[in-house]
């Protein structure tokens, strides 16, 4: 009984990255925050450019208007950081300590 209560308390405290889906498919949703639609577009564009370059360095060049633009790796990494489940990892550390104490 005690372990169930601890698990429920820690789960409510730490599990924030994934939210249960509203449909019946048992899928989850991760939320990303953007300042505006332009920032969202920049993130998507930079991810696509990075993938194109990663797949084929000799791929067709980007449009002339974008020739001087570089891939904003920092923006991509900031987006990835939003997805990194730090709360859940902290939970696993605490759970590990609790289980070690129970043994």
Order of alpha helices (4+ residues) and beta strands (2+ residues): alpha-beta-beta-alpha-alpha-alpha
